[in-house]
Amino acid sequence: MDFGLNFFPSVGPDEKPADTYFAEALSLVDLLDELGFGHVRTVEHYFEPYGGYSPNPAVFLAAAAQRSRRARLVTGAVLPIFNNPLKLAGELAMLDALSGGRLDIGFARAFLPHEFVAFGRDLDESRARFTEGVDQVRRLLAEEKVTSEGQFHAFRDVTSLPRPVQQPHPPIWIAAFATPESFEAAGRNGYFVMAIPLAGEKMTELMGIYRAAWKSAGHPGEGRMMLSFAMYCAATREEAFAVGAPALEGYLAALVAAASAWTEGSASADYPGYDKMIAGLQAETFQSQYDKGIAWVGAPDEIADMIADYLRTVGHFESASMQVNFHDISGAAAAASMRLFSERVMPKFRNGTRAT
C-alpha cells in the first residue's frame, strides 16, 4: 500500500498565519523521501478556513516538487468549474515538467455553495461543467490542435504548451463521495478514484462498482483507489488522543461551518441529499470517526490494528492519503508522528495486507 500526505488546511489567520502553515507543511514534505511516503497531495478551495489556504494546488505542489525527488504530486483536487480549461491544462503540464513527470491530476466537482456564489456559478451546472472541463483538459494534455465546442468553453485548433512529460497525459483521478454513479463513471472512463471514507461499510459496495465498471470497459488491471484518513501517531494512546482528538474536532467544525449553507436552504438537483449529508456531519466527532476506523490516532500497534481492521471491512485499496497536520497540529508534532508511523506501522503492510 502507498502511504502519502494530504495537506488540507482548516485554519485561518487568527489560528495560524499562512506563512507559518506553509513553512510547516513544506518541512514535512522534506521528510517524504527519507521516510518512504509515496505521494503529497493538496486541495483547491477558497475564502473560508476550510481549505481556503489552498486556492491553487499547483503552486504548493511546485514547491513540494523541489523538496521531494521521488514522491508523486497529486492535485486533490482541482475544480474545473472555477477554472478555464486552457489555463488549467497549461499549469498542470508545467507542473508535470517541473517535477520530471511525477504529477497525478485529481479533479472534483466542488460542493461549497459560498464558492459558487463568489465565482458566479450555478450549482445546477456543476455536473455538466465538471464533465466538460475534465474532458477538455484531458484532450489538451493528450492531443495537439484541439477543437472543442463546449457548452461553457469553446476553442479551436489549440496546442497547449508545455506538453506533459507523461504520455498521453498524467494519471487522472476523480473525487467521489458516496454516489454509485460517480464510481461507475470513473471506472468506465478509465480514471482512478479518490474518496473520503465516510460511507462506512458502503465503501465496499462503491469500490466493487468502480472495479466492475473498470473491467467491463476493458481497461487493464483493476484501477486504483485512494482513501483519505486523519493520522496522528504517538508513543501512547493517551498522548495521541491529547493532540489528535481536539485537532480533528477543529477540522470537522471548519468543514461544517464552510458547508452550512446546505442546511440553510441551498439546494440543487446536482447535489441530492447534501442537506442531510451535512446535517449528518454536524453530528460527527473525533470519537465517531475513530469508531469508524477512519481516524488513525493512537500508538503504533493500535494504528496498525485499525488499518488491518479497515482493510478487512472494506477490502483492498491502493493508496492511503493521510492528513498529519490537520487543523492546528504543529509541524514538529506532525513530523514526530510521521517518523513513528514510518518506523513502526508502514513496514507491517505490503500490497494492502498486514505483513505477518
Contacts in CASP RR format, 6 or more apart in sequence:
PFRMAT RR
TARGET T0000
AUTHOR 0000-0000-0000
METHOD contacts of the structure
MODEL  1
MDFGLNFFPSVGPDEKPADTYFAEALSLVDLLDELGFGHVRTVEHYFEPY
GGYSPNPAVFLAAAAQRSRRARLVTGAVLPIFNNPLKLAGELAMLDALSG
GRLDIGFARAFLPHEFVAFGRDLDESRARFTEGVDQVRRLLAEEKVTSEG
QFHAFRDVTSLPRPVQQPHPPIWIAAFATPESFEAAGRNGYFVMAIPLAG
EKMTELMGIYRAAWKSAGHPGEGRMMLSFAMYCAATREEAFAVGAPALEG
YLAALVAAASAWTEGSASADYPGYDKMIAGLQAETFQSQYDKGIAWVGAP
DEIADMIADYLRTVGHFESASMQVNFHDISGAAAAASMRLFSERVMPKFR
NGTRAT
1 317 0 8 1.000
1 318 0 8 1.000
1 319 0 8 1.000
1 320 0 8 1.000
1 349 0 8 1.000
1 350 0 8 1.000
1 351 0 8 1.000
1 352 0 8 1.000
2 38 0 8 1.000
2 39 0 8 1.000
2 318 0 8 1.000
2 319 0 8 1.000
2 320 0 8 1.000
3 36 0 8 1.000
3 37 0 8 1.000
3 38 0 8 1.000
3 319 0 8 1.000
3 320 0 8 1.000
3 322 0 8 1.000
3 341 0 8 1.000
3 346 0 8 1.000
4 32 0 8 1.000
4 37 0 8 1.000
4 38 0 8 1.000
4 39 0 8 1.000
4 40 0 8 1.000
4 41 0 8 1.000
4 71 0 8 1.000
4 319 0 8 1.000
4 320 0 8 1.000
4 321 0 8 1.000
4 322 0 8 1.000
5 28 0 8 1.000
5 29 0 8 1.000
5 32 0 8 1.000
5 37 0 8 1.000
5 39 0 8 1.000
5 40 0 8 1.000
5 41 0 8 1.000
5 321 0 8 1.000
5 322 0 8 1.000
5 323 0 8 1.000
5 324 0 8 1.000
5 338 0 8 1.000
6 41 0 8 1.000
6 42 0 8 1.000
6 76 0 8 1.000
6 228 0 8 1.000
6 321 0 8 1.000
6 322 0 8 1.000
6 323 0 8 1.000
7 25 0 8 1.000
7 40 0 8 1.000
7 41 0 8 1.000
7 42 0 8 1.000
7 43 0 8 1.000
7 54 0 8 1.000
7 60 0 8 1.000
7 323 0 8 1.000
7 325 0 8 1.000
8 42 0 8 1.000
8 43 0 8 1.000
8 51 0 8 1.000
8 54 0 8 1.000
8 251 0 8 1.000
8 323 0 8 1.000
8 326 0 8 1.000
9 21 0 8 1.000
9 49 0 8 1.000
9 51 0 8 1.000
9 52 0 8 1.000
9 53 0 8 1.000
9 54 0 8 1.000
10 49 0 8 1.000
10 50 0 8 1.000
10 51 0 8 1.000
10 250 0 8 1.000
10 251 0 8 1.000
10 254 0 8 1.000
10 255 0 8 1.000
10 326 0 8 1.000
10 327 0 8 1.000
11 21 0 8 1.000
11 49 0 8 1.000
11 53 0 8 1.000
11 254 0 8 1.000
11 327 0 8 1.000
11 328 0 8 1.000
12 49 0 8 1.000
12 52 0 8 1.000
12 53 0 8 1.000
15 49 0 8 1.000
15 327 0 8 1.000
15 328 0 8 1.000
16 328 0 8 1.000
18 53 0 8 1.000
21 53 0 8 1.000
22 53 0 8 1.000
22 60 0 8 1.000
22 63 0 8 1.000
24 325 0 8 1.000
24 330 0 8 1.000
24 331 0 8 1.000
24 334 0 8 1.000
25 60 0 8 1.000
25 325 0 8 1.000
25 331 0 8 1.000
26 63 0 8 1.000
26 64 0 8 1.000
26 67 0 8 1.000
27 331 0 8 1.000
27 335 0 8 1.000
28 324 0 8 1.000
28 325 0 8 1.000
28 331 0 8 1.000
28 334 0 8 1.000
28 335 0 8 1.000
28 338 0 8 1.000
29 40 0 8 1.000
29 63 0 8 1.000
29 64 0 8 1.000
29 67 0 8 1.000
29 68 0 8 1.000
29 71 0 8 1.000
30 67 0 8 1.000
30 68 0 8 1.000
31 37 0 8 1.000
31 335 0 8 1.000
31 338 0 8 1.000
31 339 0 8 1.000
32 38 0 8 1.000
32 40 0 8 1.000
32 67 0 8 1.000
32 68 0 8 1.000
32 70 0 8 1.000
32 71 0 8 1.000
33 68 0 8 1.000
33 69 0 8 1.000
33 70 0 8 1.000
33 71 0 8 1.000
35 338 0 8 1.000
35 339 0 8 1.000
35 342 0 8 1.000
36 342 0 8 1.000
36 346 0 8 1.000
37 71 0 8 1.000
37 338 0 8 1.000
37 342 0 8 1.000
38 70 0 8 1.000
38 71 0 8 1.000
38 72 0 8 1.000
39 71 0 8 1.000
39 72 0 8 1.000
39 73 0 8 1.000
39 74 0 8 1.000
39 104 0 8 1.000
39 319 0 8 1.000
39 321 0 8 1.000
40 61 0 8 1.000
40 64 0 8 1.000
40 68 0 8 1.000
40 71 0 8 1.000
40 72 0 8 1.000
40 73 0 8 1.000
40 74 0 8 1.000
41 73 0 8 1.000
41 74 0 8 1.000
41 75 0 8 1.000
41 76 0 8 1.000
41 321 0 8 1.000
42 54 0 8 1.000
42 57 0 8 1.000
42 60 0 8 1.000
42 61 0 8 1.000
42 74 0 8 1.000
42 75 0 8 1.000
42 76 0 8 1.000
43 51 0 8 1.000
43 54 0 8 1.000
43 57 0 8 1.000
43 76 0 8 1.000
43 77 0 8 1.000
44 54 0 8 1.000
44 55 0 8 1.000
44 56 0 8 1.000
44 57 0 8 1.000
44 75 0 8 1.000
44 76 0 8 1.000
44 77 0 8 1.000
44 78 0 8 1.000
44 79 0 8 1.000
44 82 0 8 1.000
44 108 0 8 1.000
45 51 0 8 1.000
45 52 0 8 1.000
45 54 0 8 1.000
45 55 0 8 1.000
45 112 0 8 1.000
45 115 0 8 1.000
45 258 0 8 1.000
46 52 0 8 1.000
46 55 0 8 1.000
46 82 0 8 1.000
46 115 0 8 1.000
46 118 0 8 1.000
47 114 0 8 1.000
47 115 0 8 1.000
47 118 0 8 1.000
48 112 0 8 1.000
48 114 0 8 1.000
48 254 0 8 1.000
48 257 0 8 1.000
48 258 0 8 1.000
49 254 0 8 1.000
49 257 0 8 1.000
49 258 0 8 1.000
50 112 0 8 1.000
50 254 0 8 1.000
50 255 0 8 1.000
50 257 0 8 1.000
50 258 0 8 1.000
50 259 0 8 1.000
51 254 0 8 1.000
51 258 0 8 1.000
54 60 0 8 1.000
57 75 0 8 1.000
57 76 0 8 1.000
57 77 0 8 1.000
57 78 0 8 1.000
58 75 0 8 1.000
58 78 0 8 1.000
58 91 0 8 1.000
58 92 0 8 1.000
58 94 0 8 1.000
58 95 0 8 1.000
61 73 0 8 1.000
61 74 0 8 1.000
61 75 0 8 1.000
61 95 0 8 1.000
61 99 0 8 1.000
61 103 0 8 1.000
62 95 0 8 1.000
62 98 0 8 1.000
62 99 0 8 1.000
64 71 0 8 1.000
64 73 0 8 1.000
65 73 0 8 1.000
65 95 0 8 1.000
65 98 0 8 1.000
65 99 0 8 1.000
65 100 0 8 1.000
65 102 0 8 1.000
70 102 0 8 1.000
71 102 0 8 1.000
72 102 0 8 1.000
72 103 0 8 1.000
72 104 0 8 1.000
73 95 0 8 1.000
73 99 0 8 1.000
73 102 0 8 1.000
73 103 0 8 1.000
73 104 0 8 1.000
74 103 0 8 1.000
74 104 0 8 1.000
74 106 0 8 1.000
74 173 0 8 1.000
74 194 0 8 1.000
74 226 0 8 1.000
74 321 0 8 1.000
75 92 0 8 1.000
75 103 0 8 1.000
75 104 0 8 1.000
75 105 0 8 1.000
75 106 0 8 1.000
75 107 0 8 1.000
76 106 0 8 1.000
76 108 0 8 1.000
76 173 0 8 1.000
76 175 0 8 1.000
76 194 0 8 1.000
77 106 0 8 1.000
77 107 0 8 1.000
77 108 0 8 1.000
77 173 0 8 1.000
77 174 0 8 1.000
77 175 0 8 1.000
77 194 0 8 1.000
78 88 0 8 1.000
78 92 0 8 1.000
78 105 0 8 1.000
78 106 0 8 1.000
78 107 0 8 1.000
78 108 0 8 1.000
79 107 0 8 1.000
79 108 0 8 1.000
79 109 0 8 1.000
79 110 0 8 1.000
79 115 0 8 1.000
80 88 0 8 1.000
80 107 0 8 1.000
80 129 0 8 1.000
80 130 0 8 1.000
80 132 0 8 1.000
80 133 0 8 1.000
80 134 0 8 1.000
80 137 0 8 1.000
81 109 0 8 1.000
81 110 0 8 1.000
81 116 0 8 1.000
81 119 0 8 1.000
81 121 0 8 1.000
81 125 0 8 1.000
81 126 0 8 1.000
81 129 0 8 1.000
81 130 0 8 1.000
82 110 0 8 1.000
82 115 0 8 1.000
82 119 0 8 1.000
82 121 0 8 1.000
84 153 0 8 1.000
85 133 0 8 1.000
85 136 0 8 1.000
85 137 0 8 1.000
85 140 0 8 1.000
85 153 0 8 1.000
86 140 0 8 1.000
86 153 0 8 1.000
86 155 0 8 1.000
86 158 0 8 1.000
86 160 0 8 1.000
88 137 0 8 1.000
89 136 0 8 1.000
89 137 0 8 1.000
89 140 0 8 1.000
89 141 0 8 1.000
89 160 0 8 1.000
90 140 0 8 1.000
90 160 0 8 1.000
90 161 0 8 1.000
90 162 0 8 1.000
92 103 0 8 1.000
92 105 0 8 1.000
92 137 0 8 1.000
92 141 0 8 1.000
92 164 0 8 1.000
92 170 0 8 1.000
93 141 0 8 1.000
93 160 0 8 1.000
93 161 0 8 1.000
93 162 0 8 1.000
93 163 0 8 1.000
93 164 0 8 1.000
94 162 0 8 1.000
95 103 0 8 1.000
96 102 0 8 1.000
96 103 0 8 1.000
96 164 0 8 1.000
96 165 0 8 1.000
96 166 0 8 1.000
96 170 0 8 1.000
97 162 0 8 1.000
97 164 0 8 1.000
97 165 0 8 1.000
100 165 0 8 1.000
101 164 0 8 1.000
101 165 0 8 1.000
101 166 0 8 1.000
101 170 0 8 1.000
103 164 0 8 1.000
103 166 0 8 1.000
103 170 0 8 1.000
104 170 0 8 1.000
104 171 0 8 1.000
104 172 0 8 1.000
104 173 0 8 1.000
104 192 0 8 1.000
105 137 0 8 1.000
105 169 0 8 1.000
105 170 0 8 1.000
105 171 0 8 1.000
105 172 0 8 1.000
105 173 0 8 1.000
106 172 0 8 1.000
106 173 0 8 1.000
106 174 0 8 1.000
106 175 0 8 1.000
106 194 0 8 1.000
107 130 0 8 1.000
107 133 0 8 1.000
107 134 0 8 1.000
107 137 0 8 1.000
107 172 0 8 1.000
107 173 0 8 1.000
107 174 0 8 1.000
107 175 0 8 1.000
108 130 0 8 1.000
108 174 0 8 1.000
108 175 0 8 1.000
109 126 0 8 1.000
109 127 0 8 1.000
109 130 0 8 1.000
109 175 0 8 1.000
109 270 0 8 1.000
110 116 0 8 1.000
110 126 0 8 1.000
111 259 0 8 1.000
111 271 0 8 1.000
111 274 0 8 1.000
112 258 0 8 1.000
112 259 0 8 1.000
112 261 0 8 1.000
113 123 0 8 1.000
113 259 0 8 1.000
113 261 0 8 1.000
113 262 0 8 1.000
113 266 0 8 1.000
114 258 0 8 1.000
114 261 0 8 1.000
115 121 0 8 1.000
116 122 0 8 1.000
116 123 0 8 1.000
116 126 0 8 1.000
121 129 0 8 1.000
123 266 0 8 1.000
123 267 0 8 1.000
123 268 0 8 1.000
123 270 0 8 1.000
123 271 0 8 1.000
124 268 0 8 1.000
124 269 0 8 1.000
124 270 0 8 1.000
125 152 0 8 1.000
125 270 0 8 1.000
126 268 0 8 1.000
126 270 0 8 1.000
126 271 0 8 1.000
127 270 0 8 1.000
128 151 0 8 1.000
128 152 0 8 1.000
129 152 0 8 1.000
132 150 0 8 1.000
132 151 0 8 1.000
132 152 0 8 1.000
132 153 0 8 1.000
133 152 0 8 1.000
133 153 0 8 1.000
134 172 0 8 1.000
134 174 0 8 1.000
135 148 0 8 1.000
136 146 0 8 1.000
136 148 0 8 1.000
136 150 0 8 1.000
136 153 0 8 1.000
138 169 0 8 1.000
138 172 0 8 1.000
139 146 0 8 1.000
139 148 0 8 1.000
140 146 0 8 1.000
140 158 0 8 1.000
140 160 0 8 1.000
141 160 0 8 1.000
141 164 0 8 1.000
141 168 0 8 1.000
141 169 0 8 1.000
141 170 0 8 1.000
142 167 0 8 1.000
142 168 0 8 1.000
142 169 0 8 1.000
143 168 0 8 1.000
144 159 0 8 1.000
145 157 0 8 1.000
145 158 0 8 1.000
145 159 0 8 1.000
146 155 0 8 1.000
146 157 0 8 1.000
146 158 0 8 1.000
146 159 0 8 1.000
146 160 0 8 1.000
147 155 0 8 1.000
147 156 0 8 1.000
147 157 0 8 1.000
147 158 0 8 1.000
148 154 0 8 1.000
148 155 0 8 1.000
164 170 0 8 1.000
171 192 0 8 1.000
171 224 0 8 1.000
172 190 0 8 1.000
172 191 0 8 1.000
172 192 0 8 1.000
173 191 0 8 1.000
173 192 0 8 1.000
173 193 0 8 1.000
173 194 0 8 1.000
173 224 0 8 1.000
173 226 0 8 1.000
174 182 0 8 1.000
174 185 0 8 1.000
174 186 0 8 1.000
174 189 0 8 1.000
174 191 0 8 1.000
174 192 0 8 1.000
174 193 0 8 1.000
174 194 0 8 1.000
175 193 0 8 1.000
175 194 0 8 1.000
175 195 0 8 1.000
176 182 0 8 1.000
176 183 0 8 1.000
176 186 0 8 1.000
176 193 0 8 1.000
176 194 0 8 1.000
176 195 0 8 1.000
176 206 0 8 1.000
176 210 0 8 1.000
177 195 0 8 1.000
177 196 0 8 1.000
177 198 0 8 1.000
177 199 0 8 1.000
177 277 0 8 1.000
178 198 0 8 1.000
178 199 0 8 1.000
178 202 0 8 1.000
178 206 0 8 1.000
178 277 0 8 1.000
180 205 0 8 1.000
180 206 0 8 1.000
180 209 0 8 1.000
183 193 0 8 1.000
183 206 0 8 1.000
183 207 0 8 1.000
183 208 0 8 1.000
183 209 0 8 1.000
183 210 0 8 1.000
183 213 0 8 1.000
184 209 0 8 1.000
184 210 0 8 1.000
184 213 0 8 1.000
185 213 0 8 1.000
186 192 0 8 1.000
186 193 0 8 1.000
186 210 0 8 1.000
186 213 0 8 1.000
187 193 0 8 1.000
187 210 0 8 1.000
187 211 0 8 1.000
187 213 0 8 1.000
187 214 0 8 1.000
187 217 0 8 1.000
187 219 0 8 1.000
187 223 0 8 1.000
188 213 0 8 1.000
188 214 0 8 1.000
188 216 0 8 1.000
188 217 0 8 1.000
189 217 0 8 1.000
190 214 0 8 1.000
190 217 0 8 1.000
190 219 0 8 1.000
190 223 0 8 1.000
192 223 0 8 1.000
192 224 0 8 1.000
192 225 0 8 1.000
192 226 0 8 1.000
193 210 0 8 1.000
193 224 0 8 1.000
193 225 0 8 1.000
193 226 0 8 1.000
194 225 0 8 1.000
194 226 0 8 1.000
194 227 0 8 1.000
194 228 0 8 1.000
194 321 0 8 1.000
195 203 0 8 1.000
195 206 0 8 1.000
195 225 0 8 1.000
195 226 0 8 1.000
195 227 0 8 1.000
195 228 0 8 1.000
196 227 0 8 1.000
196 228 0 8 1.000
197 203 0 8 1.000
197 227 0 8 1.000
197 228 0 8 1.000
197 229 0 8 1.000
197 292 0 8 1.000
197 294 0 8 1.000
197 310 0 8 1.000
197 314 0 8 1.000
198 281 0 8 1.000
198 284 0 8 1.000
198 292 0 8 1.000
198 294 0 8 1.000
199 206 0 8 1.000
200 292 0 8 1.000
200 294 0 8 1.000
200 313 0 8 1.000
200 314 0 8 1.000
201 313 0 8 1.000
201 314 0 8 1.000
203 227 0 8 1.000
203 314 0 8 1.000
204 313 0 8 1.000
204 314 0 8 1.000
204 315 0 8 1.000
207 225 0 8 1.000
207 314 0 8 1.000
207 315 0 8 1.000
207 317 0 8 1.000
210 223 0 8 1.000
210 225 0 8 1.000
211 222 0 8 1.000
211 223 0 8 1.000
214 221 0 8 1.000
214 222 0 8 1.000
214 223 0 8 1.000
215 221 0 8 1.000
215 222 0 8 1.000
223 318 0 8 1.000
224 318 0 8 1.000
224 319 0 8 1.000
225 317 0 8 1.000
225 318 0 8 1.000
225 319 0 8 1.000
226 317 0 8 1.000
226 318 0 8 1.000
226 319 0 8 1.000
226 320 0 8 1.000
226 321 0 8 1.000
227 317 0 8 1.000
227 319 0 8 1.000
227 320 0 8 1.000
227 321 0 8 1.000
228 320 0 8 1.000
228 321 0 8 1.000
228 322 0 8 1.000
228 323 0 8 1.000
229 294 0 8 1.000
229 295 0 8 1.000
229 296 0 8 1.000
229 320 0 8 1.000
229 321 0 8 1.000
229 322 0 8 1.000
229 323 0 8 1.000
230 244 0 8 1.000
230 248 0 8 1.000
230 251 0 8 1.000
230 289 0 8 1.000
230 294 0 8 1.000
230 295 0 8 1.000
230 296 0 8 1.000
230 297 0 8 1.000
230 322 0 8 1.000
230 323 0 8 1.000
230 326 0 8 1.000
231 296 0 8 1.000
231 297 0 8 1.000
231 303 0 8 1.000
231 322 0 8 1.000
231 323 0 8 1.000
231 324 0 8 1.000
231 337 0 8 1.000
231 341 0 8 1.000
232 240 0 8 1.000
232 243 0 8 1.000
232 244 0 8 1.000
232 247 0 8 1.000
232 296 0 8 1.000
232 297 0 8 1.000
232 298 0 8 1.000
232 324 0 8 1.000
232 326 0 8 1.000
232 329 0 8 1.000
232 333 0 8 1.000
232 334 0 8 1.000
232 337 0 8 1.000
233 240 0 8 1.000
233 296 0 8 1.000
233 297 0 8 1.000
233 298 0 8 1.000
233 299 0 8 1.000
233 300 0 8 1.000
233 303 0 8 1.000
233 337 0 8 1.000
233 338 0 8 1.000
233 340 0 8 1.000
233 341 0 8 1.000
233 344 0 8 1.000
233 345 0 8 1.000
234 240 0 8 1.000
234 243 0 8 1.000
234 298 0 8 1.000
234 299 0 8 1.000
234 336 0 8 1.000
234 337 0 8 1.000
234 340 0 8 1.000
235 299 0 8 1.000
235 340 0 8 1.000
236 298 0 8 1.000
236 299 0 8 1.000
237 298 0 8 1.000
237 299 0 8 1.000
237 302 0 8 1.000
240 297 0 8 1.000
240 298 0 8 1.000
240 299 0 8 1.000
241 297 0 8 1.000
241 298 0 8 1.000
243 329 0 8 1.000
243 333 0 8 1.000
244 286 0 8 1.000
244 297 0 8 1.000
244 326 0 8 1.000
244 329 0 8 1.000
245 286 0 8 1.000
245 287 0 8 1.000
245 297 0 8 1.000
246 286 0 8 1.000
247 326 0 8 1.000
247 327 0 8 1.000
247 328 0 8 1.000
247 329 0 8 1.000
248 286 0 8 1.000
248 289 0 8 1.000
248 295 0 8 1.000
248 297 0 8 1.000
248 326 0 8 1.000
248 327 0 8 1.000
249 285 0 8 1.000
249 286 0 8 1.000
250 327 0 8 1.000
250 328 0 8 1.000
251 323 0 8 1.000
251 326 0 8 1.000
251 327 0 8 1.000
252 281 0 8 1.000
252 284 0 8 1.000
252 285 0 8 1.000
252 286 0 8 1.000
252 289 0 8 1.000
254 327 0 8 1.000
255 281 0 8 1.000
256 278 0 8 1.000
256 281 0 8 1.000
256 282 0 8 1.000
259 278 0 8 1.000
259 281 0 8 1.000
260 278 0 8 1.000
262 271 0 8 1.000
262 274 0 8 1.000
262 275 0 8 1.000
262 277 0 8 1.000
262 278 0 8 1.000
263 275 0 8 1.000
263 278 0 8 1.000
263 279 0 8 1.000
263 282 0 8 1.000
265 275 0 8 1.000
266 274 0 8 1.000
266 275 0 8 1.000
267 275 0 8 1.000
268 274 0 8 1.000
286 295 0 8 1.000
286 297 0 8 1.000
289 295 0 8 1.000
290 297 0 8 1.000
293 306 0 8 1.000
293 309 0 8 1.000
293 310 0 8 1.000
294 310 0 8 1.000
296 303 0 8 1.000
296 306 0 8 1.000
296 307 0 8 1.000
296 322 0 8 1.000
297 303 0 8 1.000
300 340 0 8 1.000
300 341 0 8 1.000
300 343 0 8 1.000
300 344 0 8 1.000
300 345 0 8 1.000
301 344 0 8 1.000
303 341 0 8 1.000
303 345 0 8 1.000
304 344 0 8 1.000
304 345 0 8 1.000
304 348 0 8 1.000
304 349 0 8 1.000
304 354 0 8 1.000
307 320 0 8 1.000
307 345 0 8 1.000
307 349 0 8 1.000
307 354 0 8 1.000
308 353 0 8 1.000
308 354 0 8 1.000
311 317 0 8 1.000
311 352 0 8 1.000
311 353 0 8 1.000
311 354 0 8 1.000
316 352 0 8 1.000
316 353 0 8 1.000
317 352 0 8 1.000
318 352 0 8 1.000
324 334 0 8 1.000
324 337 0 8 1.000
324 338 0 8 1.000
325 331 0 8 1.000
325 334 0 8 1.000
347 355 0 8 1.000
348 354 0 8 1.000
348 355 0 8 1.000
349 355 0 8 1.000
END
